[in-house]
Amino acid sequence: MDFFRMLNKEKLSKNSKKRTSSKLKKISVRMMTSILVFSMLLSYIPVFADPPTLTIDNEVHYSIDGEVEGVLVYGRTDFTHEDAEGIHLNVTKWATMSTSWGRTEDGPYRGRYLLNFFLREFYSQIASVEVNGIQFVKEANGALWKVPINVSTFSSGAIGVVTNDEIIIKLKNGATLESLGLADTKIDFTTVWVRRDNYADINGNDNGFILKNNPNIKPLPANPDVGNEYYLAHKGSIASIGVTDGTKTTDGLFTYGSLTKVVSYDAKNQIIRSTVSFKPTENFLQANTGWVLYINEVIPQELLKYIDTDNVYLGTSDPQGNFTRSSPIRIVVDPNGSGHITTKDTPALSIVGGDWKKTDTVRKLLDNQVFWGTLGQRRSYTIQYKIKSQYSNIDLVAILNEYIQANNNHLNFESWLEADFVDYTSVLAGSRHPDGGKPNKMLQNSYANGFLEVIDTDKDGLFDFVEDEIGSNKFIVDSDGDGVPDNVEVLIDNTNPIDPKSYLVVAPIVTTTKINANLNQAIIGTVPKTIHNNPANPTEQLAATNPDAGEVIVRAYLYVEEDTDYSDNEIKGQTTISFADLVDGNFTLNIPAGTFADGDEVVLVAYSPDGNNPMISLQTVLVGAYKVSFDVNGGKWSDESTEDKLVEIINGTVIEPDAPIKEGYEFLGWASTPSAKTPEEGVLNNLTIDKEVFAIWKALPSVITNSVQEKIDKKPIDNIVITPGDPNATIVVETTKFPNGVIYNESPKTISGTLNVIDWDNTEEFKVYKFNIVVNNTDGSTETKNVQITVLRDTDGDGTPDYLDNDDDGDGILDVNDANPKVFDALTAA
């Protein structure tokens, strides 16, 4: 499988010709690194699944028609440094022709170089991007920058030679990577060279990162021709002739034009390929007659535990990372290391402590198996990392997703070359260049970086290499048209993404609660289709488009307690849900009379159309005759029992049991709810299913004796006895309105006492006392009773009320002659 490229979020096959019309799709692109985030499934109506989200997403959208082999032998972009001018990227290329570009007026991306960033904190702060004084055009808030490819920008007229052009990125308000807090942050980018025909040139697809404070890059020499304490001089090999100190020699322009890196994944063989390409001015042995080069590579440390470190190989390759020589070299990788790999640790490639014979052997091995190539031609070498056998590609998807989410970054790889020389030699020191054991020096232009580009063309949350492996369509979110995104089927549901009959259904939702064993019956319910949002466009919902996704199966079985698998059980009934009714999932399952026996329970199980993926209903259906349950609702039956009475329904009605009783209440009839105040008319007619009815009660009226009475003061009243109809009723009496001397005794609910009015005025003959008695029945009803006691005044206490007594005070003076008829004295009328 060819290496993955971040080409506009589309994985397109790498052919020497354009695609045939049958395979060509004009693709609308959302440029992002695809990260898998699992969809969560919900269970019941409405049944929706959450859309996946993409963590590294710069919201770039554009359209191109694909990618082809073009005129570029290579086109690579690398970060070099930041200074007062801005952030510098070097673009190096080698082209065989100059005619692929132009026609920029025919479309927004034709004939243009595209530079795409992912880190919003960075790209939103870009003020401008230019190359050779020509400004790029900004899109997507600075995530995407584009400029025409021509002689002024990228020396498009130069063919058959290496060209180098410098891009300068200026930040807003004079900001720097340091001031933005990004000096220690890897800022990933990708590049695409779009031809005049709106196809990308494959060999211009590149990626890398900006990292100002990179611990793997030493300070560059002020004069490349001279070098410094860290780097060999960058000039032709002739300058090394006769030099007896290897650290003072040159690199022979072996890294002329810069090294470029591509990291890809071969899903079929489960191999990560880290490929470096370059075009040296001189071949390895001639560029420096004494050196040995150590290849250094830094990979994510987290990746080590998934790599078979006993099977990591290095060798000459094609630009796609396929070995082209006979014997690639197994290199030493520490499984518990930091992720920094160097061939200095591989005995076959190291000259540490060795003599010239060892040095010569290593040089020849490197020339033959690593740096082999025809002078004047671009060449490549690759390190291949085999994934451990216990991890599948699907496992790798989760691993990559976990890493990217945790680090908010891609899986970045870095590499560079270091030169070592024999420590001492007694002969030919001017050509063998011993270094006396001095530290190794780096080669200028040898540093390169890139990241593992794992893409998701259709943005369904499933990497292309997985879709290639399982045969699903990486251009379509839902390969089989069953309405379920491919990633959900593969990574969550464990169903087949290329079989429309294979997907998870939900458990049946059953509305029928009971069937009659002796009659032909129907069980009614739904198995609604789970609705998934389109992961490529979460504002849209996926619909099943393939009719083969219809015919969801619903089967009836005899319920067995604690049984979780009915696959081998006898099927008692079956129906299917057609494609036309798939969304709502309505079904009617007919059960012939005699299929089940009274007392049985029926369980329903739904299956995908292929008969797999069973989902068992949470509800069961009871089997038996329909009955009416009579609830006494606080009363009792004549035999003092209170349990509900069940009476079988016959021809739509039932024979009522004897009326229940309740002390203090009158039975009115039956209703469907216990709180009803009046019987429900027809509640026991036309019955077709189980029914529960409740007795309706009306409290008997309360009885209050002597509620109106007239009594002489100082005499006892007639007891007022309260007898509520509801023996459990509560009674409230307005005792504050009682005449003096009268009291209420809650047990036995009696008002009694001897009248003793003490607030008569001089002329008053009687007083009237009125108060209420309120009875609160347990059924919630209330009765209010009025009581009136009239007290007659008897001043002299002779038993004759004053209004009938001619001498009220008994002083022997008739009231008509008495100046104070209510006071016993000797006063007479004046």
Order of alpha helices (4+ residues) and beta strands (2+ residues): beta-beta-beta-beta-beta-beta-beta-alpha-beta-beta-beta-beta-alpha-beta-beta-beta-beta-beta-beta-alpha-beta-beta-beta-beta-alpha-beta-alpha-beta-alpha-beta-beta-alpha-beta-beta-beta-beta-beta-beta-beta-beta-beta-beta-beta-beta-beta-beta-beta-beta-beta-beta-beta-beta-beta-beta
